[in-house]
Amino acid sequence: MSGAAASGRVLPDCPEPAATTTTALRRSVRDSALAIVLLSAAIGGVIGLAVALLHEGVLLVQQIAFGVPEGRRLGSVTIDPMRTLLVPVLGGLLVGVVAMLLRRWHNRDIVDAVEANALYGGKMSMIDSLRLTLTTALSNGCGASVGMEAAYTQAGAGLASTIGQRLHLRRSDLRTLVGCGAAAAIAAAYHTPLAGAFYAFELVLGGYTLANLAPVGAAAVAAVALSGLLSDMETPLAIGRPVAVAGWDYVLCGAVGFLAGWLSILAMQAVTLAERAFRLLAVPRWLGPAVGGLGVGGLALAVPAVQGSGPGAVPPELAGGAALLAITLGAKILASALSLGSGFRGGLFSASLFLGGLFGGLLGALLDGVLPGLGIDRGLLLLVGMGAVAAGVVGAPVTMVLLVLETTQDLWAASGVLIGVVVSTIVVREAFGYSFATWRFHLRGVPIRGAYDIGWLAELTALRLMRSDAKTVLQSQSVEALRRLYPLGSAKLVFAVDDQGRYAGLIDMAVVHDPTLDDEAAETTAADLARHAGHALLPGDDARTVLQRFCEAEVEALPVLAAPGDRRIVGYVTESFALRRYSQALEKQRSADLGEQGLWGRG
């Protein structure tokens, strides 16, 4: 007993060490579904404030750089021609130089939320996320025809992932938290909590489950509530009145969706063509944005609406003439392709909404000219065009329907948009097969088609499945020697190797001990009995590849070779063990998807 205790004095409470406190916090979050929801709401609120600040900051940069009057948006007013041309060029030069310096400092590919959740269990780098956010904000600020949504979602998902990694969250919880970050970003950007939540479900999480409903919803609502304190963001689909939808109008909505699907494919392919053109011209990477900025500025001299992410649905001055709408539509597609193809950073979310608005307005103007007595509400075509083109490009159909519903508060309009969105999505899926995000993954060689978690499969490799105690024999050994080395019952399969230790085939020991070989046991060699020399595994083969190789070889075990050009045996995998581990991983993934681990499997 210490002297203080013996004297009856009460010692003051000493705080626990920081490491112990942090560990306790980690455990409380890991073991409580409610804690995940509260954490998601807190993160969503912070992201909402950050999105509002980014939004206001970019608008301020545009006002200073272009001289945009207060209360107006870039692209909705005619500005000084010299600024229109020079600001994108100088801004593009700044973007190129900053991007080059950032690559030299931190030279690796930036993993976005979709890729992180599909391949890496939700793990993202905050530094990389800030790199993308900075270059996207600069791109948008200097008038490039890109949207800020990529920066919003990258920053939000990166922040959520960083916090989740610090708390050592489970894989499923970390993926959910990344979805919360993306949901909060989109919800704050458009003041639409439902659209933000379903953006996360459709694009970042790959599906909706009971386990992720509460965290994602809490993050989206908190983001909208707090972002409204700093910014009154415009709603791009608000046309100020309800639209009229009659029975046959739904057929027209489907036709608009069909055409919008092809326009979506055209917009995505235009970006790829622009990238190829810049590569063929051998434009230095750091100079590309300046060259692209020159093209965008030149287009903006004739069509001011091409600069920025789009000044809303369809500006009032463009609401009438079909020719002007068609010119603006073509110019906007070209400006977006030049911006992204030259190296500006950003996305096509808001740009696709603007393109869709122009397209719907164009169709309405054409119908009024050809069939003036048809009585179609042009506002309906405008909304269907926006939703359908955006759904085709972004790949989030339900998100677009909810975006219309929340911004217009018009249920009938949303029902018409639903028809167009469904048709557009089917056209893009069947004719092209990709959204803009997954198309970019395809061009980079990333083997994913969405945010569905396949990272666990990539981690379950032959190297992790194999045993290292492979039994090997020289192919020159006789059957008689093999019998002495491995008596009956001591081994089922052994692997034959040559004098350099290279794999030469499988030997079934039941065949070695076959009595019919007794007379030839001294002359018959292991090479005579070896089979399946062409069937083997490599350490990096995933579980599906391993099981496919077993189906092809129809054997119980396969060797694992050191490398494609090195046939030395480093271990072996049995089919029964590979099947058991694969089934266990599938069951674990199913439990996480159903929320059994997230809600009831804690503790």
C-alpha positions as CSV (number, residue, x, y, z in Angstrom):
1,M,0.0,0.0,0.0
2,S,1.3,3.4,-1.0
3,G,1.9,6.2,1.5
4,A,-0.9,8.3,0.1
5,A,-3.4,5.4,0.5
6,A,-2.2,4.7,4.0
7,S,-2.7,8.3,5.1
8,G,-6.3,8.2,3.9
9,R,-5.7,10.9,1.2
10,V,-7.8,10.5,-2.0
11,L,-5.6,10.8,-5.1
12,P,-7.1,12.8,-8.1
13,D,-8.3,10.7,-11.0
14,C,-5.6,10.4,-13.6
15,P,-6.7,10.3,-17.2
16,E,-6.0,7.1,-19.1
17,P,-3.2,7.2,-21.6
18,A,-4.2,8.4,-25.1
19,A,-3.6,5.0,-26.7
20,T,-6.0,3.4,-24.2
21,T,-8.6,6.1,-24.8
22,T,-8.3,5.7,-28.5
23,T,-8.6,1.9,-28.2
24,A,-11.7,2.3,-26.2
25,L,-13.2,4.6,-28.7
26,R,-12.4,2.2,-31.5
27,R,-14.1,-0.7,-29.7
28,S,-17.2,1.3,-28.9
29,V,-17.6,2.2,-32.5
30,R,-16.8,-1.3,-33.8
31,D,-19.2,-2.9,-31.4
32,S,-22.2,-0.6,-31.8
33,A,-24.5,-0.1,-34.8
34,L,-25.9,3.1,-33.2
35,A,-22.3,4.5,-32.9
36,I,-21.8,3.9,-36.7
37,V,-25.0,5.9,-37.4
38,L,-24.0,8.8,-35.1
39,L,-20.5,8.8,-36.6
40,S,-22.0,8.9,-40.1
41,A,-24.3,11.8,-39.2
42,A,-21.3,13.7,-37.7
43,I,-19.2,13.1,-40.8
44,G,-22.1,14.0,-43.1
45,G,-22.5,17.3,-41.3
46,V,-18.8,18.1,-41.7
47,I,-18.9,17.2,-45.4
48,G,-22.0,19.3,-45.9
49,L,-20.1,22.4,-44.5
50,A,-17.1,21.5,-46.7
51,V,-19.2,21.2,-49.8
52,A,-20.9,24.6,-49.2
53,L,-17.5,26.2,-48.6
54,L,-16.1,24.7,-51.8
55,H,-19.1,25.8,-53.8
56,E,-19.0,29.3,-52.5
57,G,-15.2,29.4,-53.0
58,V,-15.4,28.3,-56.7
59,L,-18.1,30.9,-57.4
60,L,-16.0,33.6,-55.8
61,V,-13.0,32.6,-58.0
62,Q,-15.2,32.7,-61.1
63,Q,-16.6,36.1,-60.2
64,I,-13.1,37.5,-59.7
65,A,-11.5,35.8,-62.7
66,F,-14.3,36.5,-65.2
67,G,-16.0,39.5,-63.7
68,V,-19.3,37.7,-63.3
69,P,-21.9,40.0,-61.7
70,E,-22.9,39.0,-58.2
71,G,-25.9,36.7,-58.1
72,R,-25.2,35.4,-61.7
73,R,-23.6,32.2,-62.8
74,L,-20.7,31.7,-65.3
75,G,-22.3,30.7,-68.6
76,S,-25.5,32.5,-68.0
77,V,-24.1,36.0,-68.9
78,T,-21.9,37.4,-71.6
79,I,-18.6,38.5,-70.2
80,D,-15.5,40.3,-71.6
81,P,-14.2,38.4,-74.6
82,M,-10.6,38.8,-73.5
83,R,-11.3,37.2,-70.1
84,T,-13.4,34.5,-71.8
85,L,-10.4,33.5,-73.9
86,L,-7.5,34.1,-71.6
87,V,-8.8,32.9,-68.2
88,P,-9.3,29.2,-69.3
89,V,-5.8,29.2,-71.0
90,L,-4.0,30.7,-68.0
91,G,-6.1,28.6,-65.6
92,G,-5.4,25.5,-67.6
93,L,-1.6,26.2,-67.4
94,L,-2.0,26.6,-63.7
95,V,-3.9,23.3,-63.4
96,G,-1.3,21.5,-65.5
97,V,1.7,22.8,-63.5
98,V,0.0,22.1,-60.2
99,A,-0.9,18.6,-61.3
100,M,2.6,17.9,-62.5
101,L,4.1,19.1,-59.1
102,L,1.6,17.0,-57.2
103,R,2.5,13.9,-59.3
104,R,6.2,14.5,-58.6
105,W,5.4,14.8,-54.9
106,H,2.9,11.9,-54.7
107,N,3.1,9.9,-57.9
108,R,0.3,7.3,-57.8
109,D,-3.1,6.8,-59.2
110,I,-6.0,8.4,-57.3
111,V,-8.4,5.8,-56.0
112,D,-12.0,7.1,-56.0
113,A,-14.9,5.9,-53.9
114,V,-16.2,3.4,-56.4
115,E,-12.8,1.7,-56.9
116,A,-12.0,1.8,-53.2
117,N,-15.2,0.0,-52.3
118,A,-14.9,-2.5,-55.1
119,L,-11.2,-3.5,-54.7
120,Y,-9.8,-2.1,-51.4
121,G,-12.5,-2.6,-48.8
122,G,-13.2,1.2,-48.6
123,K,-9.6,2.3,-48.1
124,M,-8.8,5.7,-49.6
125,S,-6.0,8.2,-49.2
126,M,-6.9,11.6,-47.8
127,I,-3.9,13.2,-49.5
128,D,-4.9,11.8,-52.9
129,S,-8.5,13.0,-52.3
130,L,-7.2,16.5,-51.6
131,R,-5.1,16.4,-54.7
132,L,-8.2,15.7,-56.8
133,T,-10.3,18.2,-55.0
134,L,-7.7,21.0,-55.5
135,T,-7.3,20.4,-59.3
136,T,-11.0,20.0,-59.8
137,A,-11.7,23.3,-58.0
138,L,-9.1,25.0,-60.1
139,S,-10.5,23.5,-63.3
140,N,-14.0,24.7,-62.5
141,G,-12.9,28.1,-61.3
142,C,-11.1,28.8,-64.6
143,G,-14.2,28.0,-66.6
144,A,-13.5,24.4,-67.8
145,S,-16.7,22.6,-68.8
146,V,-16.6,20.2,-65.9
147,G,-18.6,19.7,-62.7
148,M,-17.5,19.9,-59.1
149,E,-19.3,16.7,-58.0
150,A,-16.1,14.7,-58.5
151,A,-14.4,16.9,-56.0
152,Y,-17.3,16.8,-53.6
153,T,-17.6,13.0,-53.5
154,Q,-13.8,12.4,-53.5
155,A,-13.3,14.8,-50.6
156,G,-16.3,13.4,-48.7
157,A,-15.5,9.8,-49.3
158,G,-11.8,10.3,-48.6
159,L,-12.6,12.0,-45.2
160,A,-15.0,9.3,-44.2
161,S,-12.5,6.5,-45.2
162,T,-9.7,8.2,-43.3
163,I,-11.8,8.4,-40.1
164,G,-12.9,4.8,-40.5
165,Q,-9.4,3.6,-41.0
166,R,-8.2,5.4,-37.9
167,L,-11.0,3.7,-35.9
168,H,-10.0,0.3,-37.4
169,L,-13.6,-0.3,-38.6
170,R,-14.6,-3.7,-40.2
171,R,-14.4,-4.0,-43.9
172,S,-18.2,-3.7,-44.3
173,D,-18.5,-0.8,-42.0
174,L,-15.6,1.1,-43.8
175,R,-17.3,0.6,-47.1
176,T,-20.6,1.9,-45.7
177,L,-18.8,4.9,-44.3
178,V,-17.3,5.7,-47.7
179,G,-20.8,5.5,-49.1
180,C,-21.9,7.9,-46.4
181,G,-19.2,10.4,-47.5
182,A,-20.4,10.3,-51.1
183,A,-24.0,10.5,-50.2
184,A,-23.4,13.5,-48.0
185,A,-21.5,15.3,-50.8
186,I,-24.2,14.8,-53.4
187,A,-27.0,15.6,-51.0
188,A,-25.3,18.9,-50.0
189,A,-24.5,19.8,-53.5
190,Y,-28.2,19.7,-54.6
191,H,-30.0,19.9,-51.3
192,T,-31.5,16.5,-52.0
193,P,-31.0,13.9,-49.2
194,L,-32.9,11.1,-51.0
195,A,-30.9,11.5,-54.3
196,G,-27.7,11.7,-52.3
197,A,-28.5,8.5,-50.4
198,F,-29.4,6.6,-53.5
199,Y,-26.3,7.9,-55.3
200,A,-24.3,6.1,-52.6
201,F,-26.5,2.9,-52.9
202,E,-26.3,2.7,-56.7
203,L,-22.7,3.9,-57.4
204,V,-20.6,3.6,-54.3
205,L,-22.0,0.7,-52.3
206,G,-23.4,-1.3,-55.2
207,G,-26.7,-2.0,-53.5
208,Y,-29.1,-1.2,-50.7
209,T,-29.2,-3.2,-47.5
210,L,-30.7,-2.7,-44.1
211,A,-27.2,-2.3,-42.6
212,N,-26.3,0.7,-44.7
213,L,-29.7,2.4,-44.8
214,A,-29.5,4.3,-41.4
215,P,-25.9,5.5,-41.7
216,V,-26.2,6.7,-45.3
217,G,-29.6,8.4,-44.6
218,A,-28.2,10.1,-41.5
219,A,-25.2,11.4,-43.4
220,A,-27.3,12.7,-46.2
221,V,-29.8,14.5,-44.0
222,A,-27.1,16.0,-41.8
223,A,-25.2,17.3,-44.8
224,V,-28.2,19.0,-46.2
225,A,-29.1,20.6,-42.9
226,L,-25.6,22.0,-42.3
227,S,-24.8,23.0,-45.9
228,G,-27.9,25.2,-45.9
229,L,-26.4,27.3,-43.2
230,L,-23.6,28.5,-45.5
231,S,-24.9,28.2,-49.0
232,D,-28.2,28.5,-50.9
233,M,-27.3,26.3,-53.8
234,E,-29.4,26.5,-56.9
235,T,-31.6,23.5,-57.9
236,P,-30.9,22.7,-61.6
237,L,-34.2,21.0,-62.3
238,A,-36.6,23.6,-60.8
239,I,-38.7,25.1,-63.6
240,G,-41.0,27.0,-61.3
241,R,-44.3,25.2,-62.2
242,P,-45.9,21.8,-62.2
243,V,-45.9,19.9,-65.5
244,A,-48.8,18.2,-67.2
245,V,-48.6,14.5,-67.9
246,A,-51.3,12.7,-69.8
247,G,-51.6,9.0,-70.8
248,W,-49.8,9.1,-74.1
249,D,-47.1,11.4,-72.8
250,Y,-45.5,8.4,-71.2
251,V,-44.9,6.9,-74.6
252,L,-43.1,10.1,-75.6
253,C,-41.1,10.0,-72.4
254,G,-39.9,6.6,-73.4
255,A,-38.9,7.9,-76.9
256,V,-37.0,10.8,-75.3
257,G,-35.2,8.2,-73.0
258,F,-34.3,6.1,-76.1
259,L,-32.7,9.1,-77.8
260,A,-31.1,10.3,-74.6
261,G,-29.4,7.0,-74.2
262,W,-27.6,7.4,-77.5
263,L,-26.7,11.0,-76.6
264,S,-25.2,9.8,-73.4
265,I,-23.0,7.3,-75.3
266,L,-22.0,10.1,-77.7
267,A,-21.0,12.3,-74.8
268,M,-18.9,9.6,-73.1
269,Q,-17.2,8.6,-76.4
270,A,-16.4,12.2,-77.2
271,V,-14.2,12.4,-74.1
272,T,-12.3,9.3,-75.1
273,L,-11.8,10.6,-78.6
274,A,-10.5,13.9,-77.2
275,E,-8.0,12.1,-75.0
276,R,-6.8,10.1,-78.0
277,A,-6.4,13.2,-80.0
278,F,-4.2,14.9,-77.4
279,R,-2.1,11.8,-77.2
280,L,-1.7,11.6,-81.0
281,L,-0.7,15.3,-81.1
282,A,1.9,14.6,-78.4
283,V,0.8,17.5,-76.3
284,P,2.8,17.6,-73.0
285,R,0.7,16.5,-70.1
286,W,1.3,19.7,-68.2
287,L,0.4,21.8,-71.2
288,G,-2.7,19.9,-72.2
289,P,-5.2,21.8,-70.0
290,A,-4.0,25.2,-71.4
291,V,-4.6,23.9,-74.9
292,G,-8.0,22.6,-73.9
293,G,-8.7,25.9,-72.2
294,L,-8.0,27.7,-75.4
295,G,-10.6,25.5,-77.2
296,V,-13.2,26.0,-74.5
297,G,-12.6,29.7,-74.4
298,G,-12.9,29.9,-78.2
299,L,-16.2,28.1,-78.0
300,A,-17.4,30.3,-75.2
301,L,-16.9,33.4,-77.4
302,A,-19.7,32.1,-79.6
303,V,-21.7,30.1,-77.0
304,P,-21.1,31.5,-73.4
305,A,-23.2,28.7,-71.8
306,V,-20.4,26.1,-72.5
307,Q,-18.2,27.4,-69.6
308,G,-18.5,25.9,-66.2
309,S,-20.7,23.0,-65.2
310,G,-23.8,24.6,-66.7
311,P,-25.9,27.6,-65.5
312,G,-29.0,25.6,-64.5
313,A,-31.5,23.8,-66.6
314,V,-31.9,25.8,-69.8
315,P,-31.3,29.5,-69.5
316,P,-34.3,31.6,-70.4
317,E,-32.7,33.1,-73.5
318,L,-32.2,29.6,-74.9
319,A,-35.7,28.4,-74.3
320,G,-37.1,29.2,-77.7
321,G,-35.1,28.5,-80.8
322,A,-34.3,25.0,-81.9
323,A,-31.3,26.1,-83.9
324,L,-29.7,27.9,-80.9
325,L,-30.5,24.9,-78.6
326,A,-28.9,22.5,-81.1
327,I,-25.8,24.7,-81.4
328,T,-25.4,25.0,-77.7
329,L,-25.9,21.2,-77.2
330,G,-23.1,20.4,-79.7
331,A,-20.8,23.1,-78.3
332,K,-21.3,21.8,-74.7
333,I,-20.5,18.2,-75.7
334,L,-17.4,19.4,-77.4
335,A,-16.4,21.7,-74.6
336,S,-16.8,18.9,-72.0
337,A,-14.8,16.5,-74.2
338,L,-12.0,19.1,-74.7
339,S,-11.9,19.9,-70.9
340,L,-11.7,16.3,-69.7
341,G,-9.6,15.0,-72.6
342,S,-7.0,17.7,-72.2
343,G,-6.4,17.1,-68.5
344,F,-8.8,19.3,-66.6
345,R,-10.2,17.4,-63.6
346,G,-13.9,17.0,-62.9
347,G,-16.9,15.0,-63.8
348,L,-20.0,14.9,-66.0
349,F,-22.7,14.9,-63.4
350,S,-23.9,18.5,-63.6
351,A,-22.7,18.7,-67.3
352,S,-25.0,15.8,-68.2
353,L,-27.9,17.5,-66.5
354,F,-27.3,20.6,-68.6
355,L,-26.9,18.5,-71.7
356,G,-30.1,16.7,-71.0
357,G,-31.9,20.0,-70.4
358,L,-30.7,21.3,-73.7
359,F,-31.7,18.1,-75.4
360,G,-35.2,18.0,-73.9
361,G,-35.7,21.7,-74.8
362,L,-34.5,21.0,-78.4
363,L,-37.0,18.1,-78.8
364,G,-39.8,20.3,-77.4
365,A,-39.0,23.0,-79.9
366,L,-38.9,20.6,-82.8
367,L,-42.2,19.0,-81.8
368,D,-43.9,22.4,-81.5
369,G,-42.6,23.2,-85.0
370,V,-43.6,19.9,-86.6
371,L,-46.8,19.0,-84.6
372,P,-48.0,22.2,-83.0
373,G,-51.3,20.7,-82.0
374,L,-49.8,17.8,-80.1
375,G,-50.0,19.7,-76.8
376,I,-46.9,18.2,-75.2
377,D,-45.6,20.1,-72.1
378,R,-42.1,21.3,-73.0
379,G,-41.3,21.4,-69.3
380,L,-41.9,17.6,-69.1
381,L,-39.5,17.0,-72.0
382,L,-37.0,19.2,-70.3
383,L,-37.1,17.2,-67.1
384,V,-37.1,13.8,-68.9
385,G,-34.2,14.8,-71.0
386,M,-32.2,15.9,-68.0
387,G,-32.9,12.8,-66.0
388,A,-32.4,10.4,-68.9
389,V,-29.1,11.8,-70.2
390,A,-27.7,12.1,-66.7
391,A,-28.8,8.5,-65.8
392,G,-27.1,7.2,-68.9
393,V,-23.9,9.0,-68.2
394,V,-23.7,8.7,-64.4
395,G,-25.3,5.2,-64.2
396,A,-27.6,6.0,-61.4
397,P,-31.2,5.9,-62.6
398,V,-33.0,6.0,-59.3
399,T,-30.9,8.8,-58.1
400,M,-32.0,10.9,-61.1
401,V,-35.7,10.2,-60.6
402,L,-35.4,11.2,-56.9
403,L,-33.4,14.3,-57.9
404,V,-36.4,15.4,-60.1
405,L,-38.9,14.5,-57.3
406,E,-37.0,16.4,-54.6
407,T,-36.2,19.5,-56.7
408,T,-39.6,19.9,-58.4
409,Q,-41.8,18.4,-55.7
410,D,-43.8,17.1,-58.7
411,L,-44.8,13.4,-58.5
412,W,-46.2,13.3,-62.0
413,A,-43.1,14.8,-63.4
414,A,-41.0,12.1,-61.6
415,S,-43.2,9.4,-63.0
416,G,-42.5,10.6,-66.6
417,V,-38.8,10.9,-65.8
418,L,-38.8,7.3,-64.5
419,I,-39.9,6.0,-67.9
420,G,-37.2,8.0,-69.8
421,V,-34.5,7.0,-67.3
422,V,-35.4,3.3,-67.5
423,V,-35.3,3.3,-71.3
424,S,-32.1,5.4,-71.4
425,T,-30.3,3.1,-68.9
426,I,-31.3,0.0,-71.0
427,V,-30.0,1.6,-74.2
428,V,-26.7,2.5,-72.6
429,R,-26.3,-0.9,-71.0
430,E,-27.1,-2.9,-74.1
431,A,-25.3,-0.7,-76.7
432,F,-22.3,0.5,-74.6
433,G,-22.2,-1.5,-71.4
434,Y,-20.6,1.2,-69.2
435,S,-21.4,4.4,-67.3
436,F,-18.9,7.2,-67.5
437,A,-17.1,6.1,-64.3
438,T,-16.9,2.4,-65.2
439,W,-15.9,3.3,-68.8
440,R,-12.9,5.2,-67.3
441,F,-12.0,2.2,-65.2
442,H,-12.2,0.0,-68.4
443,L,-9.8,2.4,-70.2
444,R,-7.4,2.3,-67.2
445,G,-7.5,-1.5,-67.2
446,V,-9.2,-1.7,-63.8
447,P,-11.3,-4.9,-63.8
448,I,-14.5,-3.6,-62.2
449,R,-18.0,-2.8,-63.5
450,G,-19.3,-1.1,-60.3
451,A,-18.8,-0.8,-56.6
452,Y,-19.7,-4.4,-55.8
453,D,-17.1,-5.7,-53.4
454,I,-14.7,-8.0,-55.3
455,G,-11.7,-7.0,-53.3
456,W,-12.1,-9.9,-50.9
457,L,-11.9,-12.3,-53.9
458,A,-8.6,-10.7,-55.1
459,E,-7.2,-11.1,-51.6
460,L,-8.1,-14.8,-51.5
461,T,-5.2,-16.0,-53.7
462,A,-3.4,-19.3,-54.3
463,L,-0.6,-17.9,-52.1
464,R,-3.0,-17.7,-49.1
465,L,-4.7,-21.0,-49.9
466,M,-1.6,-23.1,-50.4
467,R,0.4,-25.4,-48.2
468,S,4.2,-25.3,-48.4
469,D,5.0,-28.9,-47.6
470,A,4.6,-30.2,-51.2
471,K,6.0,-33.7,-51.7
472,T,8.3,-33.8,-54.7
473,V,10.2,-36.6,-56.5
474,L,12.7,-36.6,-59.3
475,Q,11.1,-37.6,-62.6
476,S,14.0,-40.0,-63.2
477,Q,13.3,-42.0,-60.1
478,S,11.9,-45.5,-60.6
479,V,8.6,-46.8,-59.4
480,E,10.5,-49.1,-57.0
481,A,12.2,-46.2,-55.5
482,L,9.0,-44.3,-55.2
483,R,7.4,-47.2,-53.3
484,R,10.2,-47.2,-50.8
485,L,10.1,-43.4,-50.4
486,Y,6.3,-43.2,-50.0
487,P,4.8,-46.5,-48.7
488,L,1.2,-47.3,-49.4
489,G,-1.1,-44.9,-47.6
490,S,1.5,-42.3,-46.8
491,A,0.7,-39.9,-49.7
492,K,-2.1,-39.6,-52.3
493,L,-0.3,-37.3,-54.7
494,V,3.3,-36.3,-55.3
495,F,4.8,-33.8,-57.7
496,A,7.5,-34.8,-60.2
497,V,10.3,-32.4,-60.9
498,D,13.3,-32.4,-63.3
499,D,16.9,-32.1,-62.3
500,Q,16.6,-28.3,-62.0
501,G,13.6,-28.6,-59.7
502,R,11.0,-27.6,-62.3
503,Y,7.5,-29.0,-62.2
504,A,7.1,-32.0,-64.5
505,G,3.6,-33.4,-63.6
506,L,1.4,-35.0,-61.0
507,I,1.8,-38.6,-59.9
508,D,-1.1,-40.5,-58.4
509,M,0.4,-42.8,-55.7
510,A,-2.4,-45.3,-56.1
511,V,-1.0,-45.9,-59.6
512,V,2.5,-46.2,-58.3
513,H,1.4,-49.0,-55.9
514,D,-0.7,-50.8,-58.5
515,P,0.3,-54.5,-58.4
516,T,0.2,-54.7,-62.2
517,L,3.5,-52.6,-62.2
518,D,5.4,-55.1,-60.0
519,D,7.2,-56.7,-62.9
520,E,8.2,-53.3,-64.4
521,A,8.8,-51.4,-61.1
522,A,12.5,-51.2,-61.6
523,E,12.3,-49.9,-65.3
524,T,9.3,-47.6,-65.0
525,T,10.1,-44.0,-63.9
526,A,8.2,-41.2,-62.4
527,A,8.2,-39.4,-65.7
528,D,6.2,-42.3,-67.2
529,L,3.5,-41.9,-64.6
530,A,3.4,-38.1,-64.4
531,R,0.3,-36.3,-65.7
532,H,-1.1,-32.8,-66.0
533,A,2.3,-31.1,-66.5
534,G,0.5,-28.2,-68.1
535,H,-1.9,-27.5,-65.2
536,A,-0.5,-25.4,-62.3
537,L,-1.3,-22.3,-60.3
538,L,0.5,-19.1,-59.7
539,P,0.7,-17.3,-56.4
540,G,-1.4,-14.4,-57.5
541,D,-4.3,-16.5,-58.9
542,D,-7.6,-15.6,-57.1
543,A,-10.0,-18.2,-55.8
544,R,-12.2,-18.2,-58.9
545,T,-9.1,-18.8,-61.1
546,V,-8.0,-21.6,-58.7
547,L,-11.4,-23.4,-58.9
548,Q,-11.5,-23.0,-62.7
549,R,-8.1,-24.7,-63.0
550,F,-9.3,-27.6,-60.9
551,C,-12.4,-28.0,-63.1
552,E,-10.1,-28.0,-66.2
553,A,-7.5,-30.5,-64.7
554,E,-10.0,-32.7,-62.8
555,V,-7.5,-33.5,-60.1
556,E,-7.6,-33.1,-56.3
557,A,-4.5,-31.0,-55.9
558,L,-2.4,-28.6,-58.0
559,P,1.1,-27.2,-57.5
560,V,1.8,-23.5,-57.0
561,L,4.7,-22.4,-59.2
562,A,7.0,-19.5,-58.3
563,A,6.3,-17.3,-61.3
564,P,5.1,-17.6,-64.9
565,G,8.6,-18.1,-66.1
566,D,9.8,-20.0,-63.1
567,R,8.3,-23.6,-62.7
568,R,9.8,-24.3,-59.3
569,I,7.2,-25.5,-56.9
570,V,6.6,-23.3,-53.9
571,G,3.5,-25.1,-52.5
572,Y,0.2,-26.8,-53.5
573,V,-3.5,-26.2,-53.1
574,T,-6.2,-28.9,-52.6
575,E,-9.6,-28.6,-54.3
576,S,-11.5,-29.3,-51.1
577,F,-9.7,-26.7,-49.1
578,A,-10.1,-24.1,-51.9
579,L,-13.8,-24.8,-52.1
580,R,-14.2,-24.5,-48.3
581,R,-12.4,-21.2,-48.0
582,Y,-14.3,-19.8,-51.0
583,S,-17.6,-20.8,-49.5
584,Q,-16.7,-19.3,-46.1
585,A,-15.7,-16.0,-47.8
586,L,-19.0,-16.0,-49.8
587,E,-21.0,-16.6,-46.6
588,K,-19.2,-13.8,-44.8
589,Q,-19.9,-11.4,-47.7
590,R,-23.5,-12.4,-47.8
591,S,-23.8,-11.8,-44.1
592,A,-22.3,-8.3,-44.5
593,D,-24.7,-7.5,-47.4
594,L,-27.7,-8.6,-45.4
595,G,-26.6,-6.6,-42.4
596,E,-26.2,-9.6,-40.1
597,Q,-22.6,-8.7,-39.3
598,G,-23.2,-5.0,-39.2
599,L,-26.3,-5.0,-37.0
600,W,-26.4,-8.3,-35.0
601,G,-22.9,-9.8,-35.4
602,R,-21.1,-7.3,-33.2
603,G,-19.7,-7.9,-29.8
